[in-house]
Amino acid sequence: MEVGAGTGKNFAYYDRSRVELSAIDFSQGMLDVTEKKKAKLQWHTLKLFQMDIENLSFEDESFDCVVSTFVFCTVPDPQQGLREVMRVLRPGGKAIFLEHMKSRYQVINVFLWMMNFFSTRLLGTSMLRETQKSIEAAGFKIHSVEYKLFDVIRLIIEIKNK
């Protein structure tokens, strides 16, 4: 499952011959764009859902993998969204988060704080969330973390405990 699929920009990175994907987004407008991309790709095993990550309508332990790309900076209650990701992920399943977040370095956070003033008002996105801590608090077991752009962008791979 991909959460916050937006316009389907990540779809090019999936092996359509091997992956059955359920993609969700809160915005029907985004999903309308995504539906056109799905038709163009002729990806018949791709299912699109308008859904709130804080209240997923999937059954417990439904997915082997969940992918999130720059999503949790906008989720109103990120802990609830992460609990839902944990709930629908099978034991031993993998969660892949590519997210921007507050830095470990205060000098970088000064710039993020200035950007946050505008980003929260204009885009509804927070530059200062501590997403990695939230992910860990949701009960995921860290497999790996890669730091990009100092440590503002992180690729976090988590494994759900069995």
Secondary structure as the mmCIF struct_conf table of DSSP 4:
data_model
#
loop_
_struct_conf.conf_type_id
_struct_conf.id
_struct_conf.beg_label_comp_id
_struct_conf.beg_label_asym_id
_struct_conf.beg_label_seq_id
_struct_conf.end_label_comp_id
_struct_conf.end_label_asym_id
_struct_conf.end_label_seq_id
STRN STRN1 GLU A 2 VAL A 3
BEND BEND1 GLY A 4 GLY A 4
TURN_TY1_P TURN_TY1_P1 GLY A 6 THR A 7
HELX_RH_3T_P HELX_RH_3T_P1 LYS A 9 TYR A 13
BEND BEND2 TYR A 14 TYR A 14
TURN_TY1_P TURN_TY1_P2 ARG A 16 ARG A 18
STRN STRN2 LEU A 21 ASP A 25
BEND BEND3 PHE A 26 PHE A 26
HELX_RH_AL_P HELX_RH_AL_P1 GLN A 28 LEU A 41
TURN_TY1_P TURN_TY1_P3 GLN A 42 GLN A 42
TURN_TY1_P TURN_TY1_P4 HIS A 44 THR A 45
STRN STRN3 LEU A 46 GLN A 50
HELX_RH_3T_P HELX_RH_3T_P2 ILE A 53 ASN A 55
BEND BEND4 PHE A 58 PHE A 58
HELX_LH_PP_P HELX_LH_PP_P1 GLU A 59 GLU A 59
TURN_TY1_P TURN_TY1_P5 ASP A 60 GLU A 61
STRN STRN4 PHE A 63 THR A 69
BEND BEND5 PHE A 70 PHE A 70
TURN_TY1_P TURN_TY1_P6 PHE A 72 THR A 74
BEND BEND6 PRO A 76 ASP A 77
HELX_RH_AL_P HELX_RH_AL_P2 PRO A 78 VAL A 88
STRN STRN5 LEU A 89 HIS A 100
BEND BEND7 ARG A 104 TYR A 105
HELX_RH_AL_P HELX_RH_AL_P3 GLN A 106 LEU A 122
TURN_TY1_P TURN_TY1_P7 LEU A 123 LEU A 123
BEND BEND8 MET A 127 MET A 127
HELX_RH_AL_P HELX_RH_AL_P4 THR A 131 ALA A 137
TURN_TY1_P TURN_TY1_P8 ALA A 138 GLY A 139
HELX_LH_PP_P HELX_LH_PP_P2 PHE A 140 PHE A 140
STRN STRN6 LYS A 141 LYS A 148
TURN_TY1_P TURN_TY1_P9 LEU A 149 VAL A 152
STRN STRN7 ILE A 153 ILE A 159
#
